[in-house]
Amino acid sequence: MLPVRVRFAPSPTGALHIGGVRTALYNYLLAKKTGGSFVLRIEDTDQKRYVEGAESYIREALNWCGLDPMEGPEQGGEYGPYRQSERRDIYQKYTQQLLDNDKAYYAFDTPEELTEARSAAEAAGKHSFKYDAGSRMQMRNSLSLGAAKTKELIEAGTPYVVRLRIEPGHTVSFSDIVRGQVSFASEELDDKVMMKADGLPTYHLANIVDDRSMKITHVIRGEEWLSSTAHHVLLYRAFGWEDEMPAFAHLPLILKPTGKGKLSKRDGQKLGMPVFPLAWEAEDLIGFREAGFDPRAVVNFLAFLGWNPGTEQEIFSLDELVEAFTLDNIGKSGARFDYDKAKWYNQQYILADSPEELLPKVKPFFVRAGVDTTDDHLLKVIGLLRERVTVYPDFVEQSQYFFGPVTELEEKIIRKKWKPEQRAKFEQLQNQLGQVDDWTAGPLKEAIVAFMEANELGFGAVLPILRVAMSGTTKGPDAFAMMEVLGKDAVVKRLGEGYDRFDAIKAG
């Protein structure tokens, strides 16, 4: 396959949804696979919805995922500017070309007049008002008003938009790499606005002009843009560029965890899971980064939301994804957002990392929780817990007893296992452990096993008692490794304190 030029073209209107990251990923993979170019273009022509900080958020999110553009607002490139708001003169030129060739027309309808037309359509029992060949002559535009009146209105400074002129009675067809041949009857289409009253283009005009001028070869975007592609094909025809049209690939929707409906930020808020790559403070939205995910796991997870390599392999590095990726293996059906699967991916990357590799990734979560410790101690804790966690905050939640006193006890176990009449034996074990010189897991196990044999006690009678005294729970890593990391002084002290608390529980 020849080198492609692909673009990721988000609008800076808020946080970048995780579906947008998947779109960027697929574009990136195809560019890298073919030795082509991955372009970041900021589509900021909708100034009413522009949000300060959204563009920098987009760049940071792509960088965190390792999807760095080769061309863009910061990187530059020979096809810039890469912000649409900086390309106003270009769009004005092509809008005038459409008007001169009768492919578009001026429309002077006020918001109130459009609202009135919609109300009239509803009153007449129509599903909705459509500005098209069937209604345009009843509206205020250059086709219904004539050249002289149009000139008069323009010279008077009357606000107007420019609409694409679509005639009924023909079929608009195009080939989609994911969906095959797609066709629309032209009478289904409305005369969409190309240029707004503020002099900036709509997405429809801008993306066509920019894709052509930036020599984009493949447009890979979400399914929600499929129906608009008919208008885009008509624009290519109107400009005489049909032979230069890029290949289209419309990606399947990312569905809610239930599989019903498109995943939204409300699903994230409702279910307490991230649906954005990074946190977005403006709306108090959590991101995968802040939830404790490795970006490699997020990329791996996203790759499989709509694509499949056709093999049993599930764990792919970014380089391996580049090697395996093809547009042909993208499915048509919506992909269910399985958060448990996302955590499974993250767990695999945690297990693949050494404690030393995990330390800089995990430590910020301990700092945020106010845990004061040394790197050496934290490394030992990470080594103990890495097989038991799925996201980085789990290290903090499951290790509180390594950094402070035991505050809560698993009382149900104590009521079942603790026998006050055997306290003397457990105090004997406490004293024996205080005499152990080699405070490592192996010798500690030997000492405890020798104690159990001498007192005819089994593991089930002893280890739960030790675990609860040391950590408050019977859950956790290997008990002997836990003792090693806690240290002799802490273990001996906690056993004594634990026995007192156990007696109180049984007595109460």
Order of alpha helices (4+ residues) and beta strands (2+ residues): beta-alpha-beta-alpha-alpha-beta-alpha-alpha-alpha-beta-beta-beta-beta-alpha-beta-alpha-beta-beta-alpha-alpha-alpha-beta-alpha-alpha-alpha-alpha-alpha-alpha-alpha-alpha-alpha-alpha
